[in-house]
Protein backbone atom coordinates (compact mmCIF):
# COMPACT_ATOMS: atom_id res chain seq x y z
CA UNK A 1 0.00 0.00 0.00
CA UNK A 2 1.55 3.34 -1.05
CA UNK A 3 -1.36 5.69 -0.59
CA UNK A 4 -3.54 6.72 2.33
CA UNK A 5 -6.53 7.32 0.06
CA UNK A 6 -8.39 4.57 1.92
CA UNK A 7 -8.83 6.99 4.79
CA UNK A 8 -7.28 4.57 7.26
CA UNK A 9 -5.46 6.38 10.05
CA UNK A 10 -1.66 6.13 10.04
CA UNK A 11 -0.05 3.05 11.54
CA UNK A 12 3.72 2.51 11.93
CA UNK A 13 5.29 2.03 8.51
CA UNK A 14 8.68 1.87 6.79
CA UNK A 15 7.18 2.94 3.46
CA UNK A 16 8.47 6.47 2.82
CA UNK A 17 5.92 7.24 0.11
CA UNK A 18 3.09 6.20 2.38
CA UNK A 19 4.51 8.21 5.29
CA UNK A 20 4.66 11.35 3.15
CA UNK A 21 1.11 10.80 1.91
CA UNK A 22 -0.16 10.35 5.46
CA UNK A 23 1.71 13.44 6.61
CA UNK A 24 -0.05 15.44 3.91
CA UNK A 25 -3.52 13.99 4.52
CA UNK A 26 -3.68 13.43 8.27
CA UNK A 27 -0.95 15.80 9.48
CA UNK A 28 1.17 13.00 10.95
CA UNK A 29 2.82 9.67 10.24
CA UNK A 30 4.54 6.98 12.29
CA UNK A 31 7.97 5.77 11.16
CA UNK A 32 8.43 2.21 12.37
CA UNK A 33 11.81 1.07 13.72
CA UNK A 34 13.37 4.50 13.32
CA UNK A 35 15.58 3.57 16.29
CA UNK A 36 17.03 0.20 17.16
CA UNK A 37 16.74 -1.42 20.57
CA UNK A 38 20.28 -0.41 21.61
CA UNK A 39 19.75 3.19 20.47
CA UNK A 40 16.52 3.44 22.44
CA UNK A 41 18.24 2.08 25.54
CA UNK A 42 21.19 4.45 25.20
CA UNK A 43 19.00 7.52 24.64
CA UNK A 44 16.66 6.62 27.47
CA UNK A 45 19.52 5.97 29.92
CA UNK A 46 21.27 9.27 29.11
CA UNK A 47 18.00 11.21 29.32
CA UNK A 48 16.91 9.74 32.65
CA UNK A 49 20.39 10.26 34.07
CA UNK A 50 20.31 13.92 33.01
CA UNK A 51 16.80 14.38 34.38
CA UNK A 52 17.77 12.87 37.73
CA UNK A 53 20.83 15.11 38.00
CA UNK A 54 18.84 18.26 37.20
CA UNK A 55 16.22 17.31 39.78
CA UNK A 56 18.87 16.52 42.40
CA UNK A 57 20.41 19.97 41.93
CA UNK A 58 17.07 21.77 42.06
CA UNK A 59 17.28 22.71 38.38
CA UNK A 60 14.46 20.54 37.03
CA UNK A 61 11.52 22.09 35.18
CA UNK A 62 8.34 20.25 36.10
CA UNK A 63 4.78 20.86 34.95
CA UNK A 64 1.59 19.02 34.09
CA UNK A 65 0.13 18.47 37.54
CA UNK A 66 -3.63 18.68 38.26
CA UNK A 67 -3.30 22.30 39.45
CA UNK A 68 -0.40 23.31 37.25
CA UNK A 69 -1.60 23.70 33.71
CA UNK A 70 -0.16 26.44 31.51
CA UNK A 71 -3.59 27.96 30.95
CA UNK A 72 -4.03 28.62 34.68
CA UNK A 73 -1.06 30.96 34.75
CA UNK A 74 -1.76 33.36 31.91
CA UNK A 75 -2.70 37.00 32.21
CA UNK A 76 -5.45 38.70 30.22
CA UNK A 77 -3.11 39.01 27.23
CA UNK A 78 -2.37 35.29 27.29
CA UNK A 79 1.18 35.65 28.55
CA UNK A 80 2.65 33.36 31.21
CA UNK A 81 2.77 34.86 34.70
CA UNK A 82 6.12 33.51 35.78
CA UNK A 83 5.58 34.32 39.45
CA UNK A 84 2.29 32.39 39.64
CA UNK A 85 3.70 29.41 37.79
CA UNK A 86 6.75 29.23 40.06
CA UNK A 87 4.76 29.62 43.26
CA UNK A 88 2.49 26.74 42.31
CA UNK A 89 5.31 24.30 43.05
CA UNK A 90 6.55 21.31 41.11
CA UNK A 91 4.43 19.52 38.59
CA UNK A 92 4.29 15.88 37.54
CA UNK A 93 6.02 15.91 34.17
CA UNK A 94 9.70 16.76 33.85
CA UNK A 95 11.06 18.64 30.86
CA UNK A 96 14.70 18.51 29.86
CA UNK A 97 15.69 21.40 27.59
CA UNK A 98 18.61 22.12 25.19
CA UNK A 99 19.48 18.49 24.53
CA UNK A 100 22.19 19.59 22.06
CA UNK A 101 24.34 20.22 25.14
CA UNK A 102 23.48 17.05 27.04
CA UNK A 103 25.16 14.17 25.26
CA UNK A 104 26.61 13.09 21.93
CA UNK A 105 23.82 10.55 21.59
CA UNK A 106 21.33 13.41 21.19
CA UNK A 107 23.42 15.04 18.46
CA UNK A 108 23.48 11.77 16.55
CA UNK A 109 19.68 11.76 16.57
CA UNK A 110 19.70 14.91 14.42
CA UNK A 111 21.42 13.06 11.56
CA UNK A 112 18.73 10.45 10.79
CA UNK A 113 18.00 10.69 7.07
CA UNK A 114 14.72 8.77 7.37
CA UNK A 115 13.10 11.50 9.45
CA UNK A 116 14.94 14.45 7.89
CA UNK A 117 13.55 13.39 4.51
CA UNK A 118 10.05 13.81 5.93
CA UNK A 119 10.93 17.18 7.45
CA UNK A 120 12.27 18.28 4.05
CA UNK A 121 9.05 17.04 2.44
CA UNK A 122 7.11 19.62 4.49
CA UNK A 123 9.56 22.50 4.99
CA UNK A 124 11.74 22.30 1.89
CA UNK A 125 15.50 22.44 1.49
CA UNK A 126 16.42 24.79 4.33
CA UNK A 127 15.14 24.75 7.91
CA UNK A 128 16.31 25.28 11.48
CA UNK A 129 16.21 23.26 14.66
CA UNK A 130 13.74 25.25 16.74
CA UNK A 131 13.84 23.25 19.97
CA UNK A 132 15.22 19.96 21.19
CA UNK A 133 13.75 18.76 24.46
CA UNK A 134 12.33 15.76 26.28
CA UNK A 135 9.05 15.28 28.11
CA UNK A 136 8.94 12.64 30.82
CA UNK A 137 5.19 12.32 31.45
CA UNK A 138 4.92 10.64 34.84
CA UNK A 139 2.00 8.74 36.38
CA UNK A 140 -0.65 11.16 37.58
CA UNK A 141 -0.07 13.76 34.91
CA UNK A 142 -3.22 15.24 33.39
CA UNK A 143 -4.01 15.74 29.73
CA UNK A 144 -2.73 18.89 28.09
CA UNK A 145 -5.17 21.17 26.28
CA UNK A 146 -5.23 20.74 22.52
CA UNK A 147 -2.93 23.24 20.83
CA UNK A 148 -0.72 23.70 17.79
CA UNK A 149 3.02 24.32 17.71
CA UNK A 150 2.58 26.89 14.95
CA UNK A 151 0.42 29.18 17.06
CA UNK A 152 2.70 32.17 16.43
CA UNK A 153 2.22 32.06 12.65
CA UNK A 154 -0.20 34.86 11.68
CA UNK A 155 -3.34 33.52 10.00
CA UNK A 156 -4.63 34.96 6.71
CA UNK A 157 -6.97 37.90 7.29
CA UNK A 158 -9.78 39.43 5.28
CA UNK A 159 -9.47 42.83 3.68
CA UNK A 160 -10.97 45.63 5.71
CA UNK A 161 -10.45 43.95 9.08
CA UNK A 162 -8.40 45.31 11.95
CA UNK A 163 -5.98 42.46 12.67
CA UNK A 164 -4.24 41.74 15.92
CA UNK A 165 -0.69 43.03 15.33
CA UNK A 166 1.79 40.21 14.78
CA UNK A 167 3.81 41.17 17.84
CA UNK A 168 0.75 40.82 20.05
CA UNK A 169 -0.11 37.24 19.04
CA UNK A 170 0.03 34.75 21.92
CA UNK A 171 -0.99 31.15 22.46
CA UNK A 172 -4.50 32.33 23.34
CA UNK A 173 -4.88 35.44 21.14
CA UNK A 174 -4.89 35.37 17.36
CA UNK A 175 -6.76 36.52 14.26
CA UNK A 176 -8.63 33.24 13.85
CA UNK A 177 -12.36 33.84 13.52
CA UNK A 178 -15.14 31.56 14.70
CA UNK A 179 -15.08 27.79 14.79
CA UNK A 180 -15.48 27.08 11.07
CA UNK A 181 -12.60 26.07 8.78
CA UNK A 182 -10.90 29.03 7.15
CA UNK A 183 -11.12 29.48 3.37
CA UNK A 184 -7.39 30.19 3.29
CA UNK A 185 -4.80 28.67 5.58
CA UNK A 186 -1.23 29.42 6.55
CA UNK A 187 1.39 27.07 5.07
CA UNK A 188 3.23 24.66 7.35
CA UNK A 189 6.35 26.25 8.83
CA UNK A 190 6.89 23.84 11.75
CA UNK A 191 7.46 20.08 11.84
CA UNK A 192 7.89 17.95 14.96
CA UNK A 193 9.52 14.57 15.40
CA UNK A 194 8.54 12.69 18.55
CA UNK A 195 11.02 9.92 19.31
CA UNK A 196 9.33 7.28 21.45
CA UNK A 197 11.77 5.91 24.04
CA UNK A 198 9.23 3.51 25.47
CA UNK A 199 5.97 2.11 24.16
CA UNK A 200 3.38 4.87 23.79
CA UNK A 201 -0.15 3.87 24.80
CA UNK A 202 -3.46 5.48 25.63
CA UNK A 203 -2.89 4.64 29.29
CA UNK A 204 0.55 6.25 29.65
CA UNK A 205 -0.33 9.51 27.92
CA UNK A 206 0.42 8.83 24.28
CA UNK A 207 0.10 12.13 22.39
CA UNK A 208 -3.52 13.06 21.59
CA UNK A 209 -4.06 14.03 17.95
CA UNK A 210 -6.93 15.36 15.84
CA UNK A 211 -6.24 13.80 12.40
CA UNK A 212 -6.59 16.27 9.55
CA UNK A 213 -6.82 19.31 11.83
CA UNK A 214 -3.69 20.79 10.24
CA UNK A 215 -5.93 21.79 7.33
CA UNK A 216 -8.55 23.64 9.38
CA UNK A 217 -6.74 26.94 9.04
CA UNK A 218 -7.02 27.81 12.72
CA UNK A 219 -5.88 26.65 16.11
CA UNK A 220 -8.26 24.88 18.52
CA UNK A 221 -10.60 26.85 20.76
CA UNK A 222 -10.70 25.45 24.29
CA UNK A 223 -14.46 25.84 24.61
CA UNK A 224 -15.75 25.47 21.04
CA UNK A 225 -13.57 22.42 20.36
CA UNK A 226 -14.00 20.73 23.72
CA UNK A 227 -15.65 17.72 22.03
CA UNK A 228 -13.09 17.40 19.23
CA UNK A 229 -12.48 13.74 18.49
CA UNK A 230 -8.91 12.70 19.26
CA UNK A 231 -6.81 9.59 18.75
CA UNK A 232 -3.78 8.58 20.78
CA UNK A 233 -0.40 8.03 19.17
CA UNK A 234 0.10 4.37 20.04
CA UNK A 235 3.31 2.70 18.90
CA UNK A 236 6.31 0.72 20.08
CA UNK A 237 9.52 2.16 21.47
CA UNK A 238 11.81 3.19 18.62
CA UNK A 239 8.99 4.66 16.55
CA UNK A 240 9.31 8.25 15.35
CA UNK A 241 6.10 10.24 14.95
CA UNK A 242 6.50 13.09 12.48
CA UNK A 243 3.74 15.69 12.58
CA UNK A 244 2.81 19.01 11.02
CA UNK A 245 3.12 21.98 13.41
CA UNK A 246 -0.47 22.99 12.57
CA UNK A 247 -1.88 19.69 13.84
CA UNK A 248 -4.04 19.93 16.97
CA UNK A 249 -2.41 17.82 19.64
CA UNK A 250 -1.53 17.56 23.32
CA UNK A 251 0.11 15.19 25.80
CA UNK A 252 -2.38 12.65 27.09
CA UNK A 253 -3.08 11.86 30.74
CA UNK A 254 -0.81 9.20 32.19
CA UNK A 255 -3.03 6.85 34.19
CA UNK A 256 -0.50 4.01 34.11
CA UNK A 257 2.14 3.11 36.68
CA UNK A 258 5.13 4.04 34.51
CA UNK A 259 6.47 7.23 32.90
CA UNK A 260 6.05 7.94 29.21
CA UNK A 261 9.42 9.04 27.84
CA UNK A 262 9.73 10.96 24.60
CA UNK A 263 12.25 13.24 22.92
CA UNK A 264 10.88 16.00 20.68
CA UNK A 265 12.83 17.66 17.89
CA UNK A 266 11.03 20.68 16.46
CA UNK A 267 12.07 22.26 13.17
CA UNK A 268 10.97 25.55 11.62
CA UNK A 269 11.50 27.45 8.39
CA UNK A 270 14.70 29.51 8.08
CA UNK A 271 12.73 32.78 8.25
CA UNK A 272 11.61 32.28 11.83
CA UNK A 273 12.91 32.70 15.34
CA UNK A 274 13.92 29.48 17.12
CA UNK A 275 12.42 28.55 20.49
CA UNK A 276 15.86 27.74 21.88
CA UNK A 277 18.63 30.23 21.09
CA UNK A 278 21.42 27.98 19.90
CA UNK A 279 23.71 30.76 18.70
CA UNK A 280 23.94 31.90 22.33
CA UNK A 281 23.27 28.76 24.36
CA UNK A 282 25.13 25.95 22.57
CA UNK A 283 28.13 24.69 24.52
CA UNK A 284 31.52 25.69 22.99
CA UNK A 285 32.72 22.08 22.79
CA UNK A 286 29.62 21.16 20.78
CA UNK A 287 30.25 23.98 18.33
CA UNK A 288 33.93 23.10 17.99
CA UNK A 289 33.03 19.62 16.75
CA UNK A 290 29.89 20.56 14.82
CA UNK A 291 29.57 19.66 11.16
CA UNK A 292 28.36 22.27 8.65
CA UNK A 293 24.98 20.48 8.65
CA UNK A 294 24.63 20.82 12.42
CA UNK A 295 25.76 24.44 12.36
CA UNK A 296 23.09 25.14 9.74
CA UNK A 297 20.40 23.55 11.93
CA UNK A 298 21.56 25.60 14.91
CA UNK A 299 21.23 28.88 13.01
CA UNK A 300 24.81 29.70 12.03
CA UNK A 301 24.12 29.43 8.30
CA UNK A 302 23.22 32.66 6.55
CA UNK A 303 19.98 32.26 4.61
CA UNK A 304 19.45 34.71 1.73
CA UNK A 305 21.45 37.35 3.67
CA UNK A 306 19.44 36.79 6.88
CA UNK A 307 21.28 35.92 10.07
CA UNK A 308 24.43 37.78 9.06
CA UNK A 309 26.63 40.02 11.18
CA UNK A 310 28.20 41.80 8.23
CA UNK A 311 28.90 40.35 4.78
CA UNK A 312 25.51 39.30 3.30
CA UNK A 313 27.05 36.78 0.89
CA UNK A 314 29.01 34.77 3.47
CA UNK A 315 27.89 31.19 4.00
CA UNK A 316 28.11 30.98 7.81
CA UNK A 317 28.73 33.16 10.81
CA UNK A 318 31.27 31.99 13.37
CA UNK A 319 30.28 31.29 16.99
CA UNK A 320 30.87 34.45 18.99
CA UNK A 321 31.31 36.54 15.85
CA UNK A 322 30.55 40.25 16.08
CA UNK A 323 30.28 42.97 13.45
CA UNK A 324 32.75 45.75 12.85
CA UNK A 325 32.49 48.47 15.44
CA UNK A 326 32.92 52.21 15.22
CA UNK A 327 36.06 53.09 13.21
CA UNK A 328 37.95 56.25 12.27
CA UNK A 329 40.64 56.75 9.61
CA UNK A 330 44.17 57.10 10.89
CA UNK A 331 45.61 60.60 10.82
C-alpha positions as CSV (number, residue, x, y, z in Angstrom):
1,X,0.0,0.0,0.0
2,X,1.5,3.3,-1.1
3,X,-1.4,5.7,-0.6
4,X,-3.5,6.7,2.3
5,X,-6.5,7.3,0.1
6,X,-8.4,4.6,1.9
7,X,-8.8,7.0,4.8
8,X,-7.3,4.6,7.3
9,X,-5.5,6.4,10.1
10,X,-1.7,6.1,10.0
11,X,-0.1,3.1,11.5
12,X,3.7,2.5,11.9
13,X,5.3,2.0,8.5
14,X,8.7,1.9,6.8
15,X,7.2,2.9,3.5
16,X,8.5,6.5,2.8
17,X,5.9,7.2,0.1
18,X,3.1,6.2,2.4
19,X,4.5,8.2,5.3
20,X,4.7,11.4,3.1
21,X,1.1,10.8,1.9
22,X,-0.2,10.3,5.5
23,X,1.7,13.4,6.6
24,X,0.0,15.4,3.9
25,X,-3.5,14.0,4.5
26,X,-3.7,13.4,8.3
27,X,-1.0,15.8,9.5
28,X,1.2,13.0,11.0
29,X,2.8,9.7,10.2
30,X,4.5,7.0,12.3
31,X,8.0,5.8,11.2
32,X,8.4,2.2,12.4
33,X,11.8,1.1,13.7
34,X,13.4,4.5,13.3
35,X,15.6,3.6,16.3
36,X,17.0,0.2,17.2
37,X,16.7,-1.4,20.6
38,X,20.3,-0.4,21.6
39,X,19.8,3.2,20.5
40,X,16.5,3.4,22.4
41,X,18.2,2.1,25.5
42,X,21.2,4.5,25.2
43,X,19.0,7.5,24.6
44,X,16.7,6.6,27.5
45,X,19.5,6.0,29.9
46,X,21.3,9.3,29.1
47,X,18.0,11.2,29.3
48,X,16.9,9.7,32.6
49,X,20.4,10.3,34.1
50,X,20.3,13.9,33.0
51,X,16.8,14.4,34.4
52,X,17.8,12.9,37.7
53,X,20.8,15.1,38.0
54,X,18.8,18.3,37.2
55,X,16.2,17.3,39.8
56,X,18.9,16.5,42.4
57,X,20.4,20.0,41.9
58,X,17.1,21.8,42.1
59,X,17.3,22.7,38.4
60,X,14.5,20.5,37.0
61,X,11.5,22.1,35.2
62,X,8.3,20.3,36.1
63,X,4.8,20.9,34.9
64,X,1.6,19.0,34.1
65,X,0.1,18.5,37.5
66,X,-3.6,18.7,38.3
67,X,-3.3,22.3,39.5
68,X,-0.4,23.3,37.3
69,X,-1.6,23.7,33.7
70,X,-0.2,26.4,31.5
71,X,-3.6,28.0,31.0
72,X,-4.0,28.6,34.7
73,X,-1.1,31.0,34.7
74,X,-1.8,33.4,31.9
75,X,-2.7,37.0,32.2
76,X,-5.4,38.7,30.2
77,X,-3.1,39.0,27.2
78,X,-2.4,35.3,27.3
79,X,1.2,35.7,28.5
80,X,2.6,33.4,31.2
81,X,2.8,34.9,34.7
82,X,6.1,33.5,35.8
83,X,5.6,34.3,39.5
84,X,2.3,32.4,39.6
85,X,3.7,29.4,37.8
86,X,6.8,29.2,40.1
87,X,4.8,29.6,43.3
88,X,2.5,26.7,42.3
89,X,5.3,24.3,43.1
90,X,6.6,21.3,41.1
91,X,4.4,19.5,38.6
92,X,4.3,15.9,37.5
93,X,6.0,15.9,34.2
94,X,9.7,16.8,33.8
95,X,11.1,18.6,30.9
96,X,14.7,18.5,29.9
97,X,15.7,21.4,27.6
98,X,18.6,22.1,25.2
99,X,19.5,18.5,24.5
100,X,22.2,19.6,22.1
101,X,24.3,20.2,25.1
102,X,23.5,17.0,27.0
103,X,25.2,14.2,25.3
104,X,26.6,13.1,21.9
105,X,23.8,10.5,21.6
106,X,21.3,13.4,21.2
107,X,23.4,15.0,18.5
108,X,23.5,11.8,16.5
109,X,19.7,11.8,16.6
110,X,19.7,14.9,14.4
111,X,21.4,13.1,11.6
112,X,18.7,10.5,10.8
113,X,18.0,10.7,7.1
114,X,14.7,8.8,7.4
115,X,13.1,11.5,9.4
116,X,14.9,14.4,7.9
117,X,13.6,13.4,4.5
118,X,10.0,13.8,5.9
119,X,10.9,17.2,7.4
120,X,12.3,18.3,4.1
121,X,9.1,17.0,2.4
122,X,7.1,19.6,4.5
123,X,9.6,22.5,5.0
124,X,11.7,22.3,1.9
125,X,15.5,22.4,1.5
126,X,16.4,24.8,4.3
127,X,15.1,24.8,7.9
128,X,16.3,25.3,11.5
129,X,16.2,23.3,14.7
130,X,13.7,25.2,16.7
131,X,13.8,23.2,20.0
132,X,15.2,20.0,21.2
133,X,13.7,18.8,24.5
134,X,12.3,15.8,26.3
135,X,9.1,15.3,28.1
136,X,8.9,12.6,30.8
137,X,5.2,12.3,31.5
138,X,4.9,10.6,34.8
139,X,2.0,8.7,36.4
140,X,-0.7,11.2,37.6
141,X,-0.1,13.8,34.9
142,X,-3.2,15.2,33.4
143,X,-4.0,15.7,29.7
144,X,-2.7,18.9,28.1
145,X,-5.2,21.2,26.3
146,X,-5.2,20.7,22.5
147,X,-2.9,23.2,20.8
148,X,-0.7,23.7,17.8
149,X,3.0,24.3,17.7
150,X,2.6,26.9,14.9
151,X,0.4,29.2,17.1
152,X,2.7,32.2,16.4
153,X,2.2,32.1,12.6
154,X,-0.2,34.9,11.7
155,X,-3.3,33.5,10.0
156,X,-4.6,35.0,6.7
157,X,-7.0,37.9,7.3
158,X,-9.8,39.4,5.3
159,X,-9.5,42.8,3.7
160,X,-11.0,45.6,5.7
161,X,-10.5,44.0,9.1
162,X,-8.4,45.3,12.0
163,X,-6.0,42.5,12.7
164,X,-4.2,41.7,15.9
165,X,-0.7,43.0,15.3
166,X,1.8,40.2,14.8
167,X,3.8,41.2,17.8
168,X,0.7,40.8,20.0
169,X,-0.1,37.2,19.0
170,X,0.0,34.8,21.9
171,X,-1.0,31.1,22.5
172,X,-4.5,32.3,23.3
173,X,-4.9,35.4,21.1
174,X,-4.9,35.4,17.4
175,X,-6.8,36.5,14.3
176,X,-8.6,33.2,13.9
177,X,-12.4,33.8,13.5
178,X,-15.1,31.6,14.7
179,X,-15.1,27.8,14.8
180,X,-15.5,27.1,11.1
181,X,-12.6,26.1,8.8
182,X,-10.9,29.0,7.1
183,X,-11.1,29.5,3.4
184,X,-7.4,30.2,3.3
185,X,-4.8,28.7,5.6
186,X,-1.2,29.4,6.5
187,X,1.4,27.1,5.1
188,X,3.2,24.7,7.3
189,X,6.4,26.2,8.8
190,X,6.9,23.8,11.7
191,X,7.5,20.1,11.8
192,X,7.9,17.9,15.0
193,X,9.5,14.6,15.4
194,X,8.5,12.7,18.6
195,X,11.0,9.9,19.3
196,X,9.3,7.3,21.4
197,X,11.8,5.9,24.0
198,X,9.2,3.5,25.5
199,X,6.0,2.1,24.2
200,X,3.4,4.9,23.8
201,X,-0.1,3.9,24.8
202,X,-3.5,5.5,25.6
203,X,-2.9,4.6,29.3
204,X,0.5,6.2,29.7
205,X,-0.3,9.5,27.9
206,X,0.4,8.8,24.3
207,X,0.1,12.1,22.4
208,X,-3.5,13.1,21.6
209,X,-4.1,14.0,18.0
210,X,-6.9,15.4,15.8
211,X,-6.2,13.8,12.4
212,X,-6.6,16.3,9.6
213,X,-6.8,19.3,11.8
214,X,-3.7,20.8,10.2
215,X,-5.9,21.8,7.3
216,X,-8.6,23.6,9.4
217,X,-6.7,26.9,9.0
218,X,-7.0,27.8,12.7
219,X,-5.9,26.6,16.1
220,X,-8.3,24.9,18.5
221,X,-10.6,26.9,20.8
222,X,-10.7,25.5,24.3
223,X,-14.5,25.8,24.6
224,X,-15.7,25.5,21.0
225,X,-13.6,22.4,20.4
226,X,-14.0,20.7,23.7
227,X,-15.6,17.7,22.0
228,X,-13.1,17.4,19.2
229,X,-12.5,13.7,18.5
230,X,-8.9,12.7,19.3
231,X,-6.8,9.6,18.8
232,X,-3.8,8.6,20.8
233,X,-0.4,8.0,19.2
234,X,0.1,4.4,20.0
235,X,3.3,2.7,18.9
236,X,6.3,0.7,20.1
237,X,9.5,2.2,21.5
238,X,11.8,3.2,18.6
239,X,9.0,4.7,16.6
240,X,9.3,8.3,15.3
241,X,6.1,10.2,15.0
242,X,6.5,13.1,12.5
243,X,3.7,15.7,12.6
244,X,2.8,19.0,11.0
245,X,3.1,22.0,13.4
246,X,-0.5,23.0,12.6
247,X,-1.9,19.7,13.8
248,X,-4.0,19.9,17.0
249,X,-2.4,17.8,19.6
250,X,-1.5,17.6,23.3
251,X,0.1,15.2,25.8
252,X,-2.4,12.6,27.1
253,X,-3.1,11.9,30.7
254,X,-0.8,9.2,32.2
255,X,-3.0,6.9,34.2
256,X,-0.5,4.0,34.1
257,X,2.1,3.1,36.7
258,X,5.1,4.0,34.5
259,X,6.5,7.2,32.9
260,X,6.1,7.9,29.2
261,X,9.4,9.0,27.8
262,X,9.7,11.0,24.6
263,X,12.2,13.2,22.9
264,X,10.9,16.0,20.7
265,X,12.8,17.7,17.9
266,X,11.0,20.7,16.5
267,X,12.1,22.3,13.2
268,X,11.0,25.6,11.6
269,X,11.5,27.4,8.4
270,X,14.7,29.5,8.1
271,X,12.7,32.8,8.3
272,X,11.6,32.3,11.8
273,X,12.9,32.7,15.3
274,X,13.9,29.5,17.1
275,X,12.4,28.6,20.5
276,X,15.9,27.7,21.9
277,X,18.6,30.2,21.1
278,X,21.4,28.0,19.9
279,X,23.7,30.8,18.7
280,X,23.9,31.9,22.3
281,X,23.3,28.8,24.4
282,X,25.1,25.9,22.6
283,X,28.1,24.7,24.5
284,X,31.5,25.7,23.0
285,X,32.7,22.1,22.8
286,X,29.6,21.2,20.8
287,X,30.2,24.0,18.3
288,X,33.9,23.1,18.0
289,X,33.0,19.6,16.8
290,X,29.9,20.6,14.8
291,X,29.6,19.7,11.2
292,X,28.4,22.3,8.7
293,X,25.0,20.5,8.7
294,X,24.6,20.8,12.4
295,X,25.8,24.4,12.4
296,X,23.1,25.1,9.7
297,X,20.4,23.5,11.9
298,X,21.6,25.6,14.9
299,X,21.2,28.9,13.0
300,X,24.8,29.7,12.0
301,X,24.1,29.4,8.3
302,X,23.2,32.7,6.5
303,X,20.0,32.3,4.6
304,X,19.4,34.7,1.7
305,X,21.5,37.3,3.7
306,X,19.4,36.8,6.9
307,X,21.3,35.9,10.1
308,X,24.4,37.8,9.1
309,X,26.6,40.0,11.2
310,X,28.2,41.8,8.2
311,X,28.9,40.3,4.8
312,X,25.5,39.3,3.3
313,X,27.1,36.8,0.9
314,X,29.0,34.8,3.5
315,X,27.9,31.2,4.0
316,X,28.1,31.0,7.8
317,X,28.7,33.2,10.8
318,X,31.3,32.0,13.4
319,X,30.3,31.3,17.0
320,X,30.9,34.5,19.0
321,X,31.3,36.5,15.8
322,X,30.5,40.2,16.1
323,X,30.3,43.0,13.5
324,X,32.7,45.7,12.8
325,X,32.5,48.5,15.4
326,X,32.9,52.2,15.2
327,X,36.1,53.1,13.2
328,X,38.0,56.2,12.3
329,X,40.6,56.8,9.6
330,X,44.2,57.1,10.9
331,X,45.6,60.6,10.8
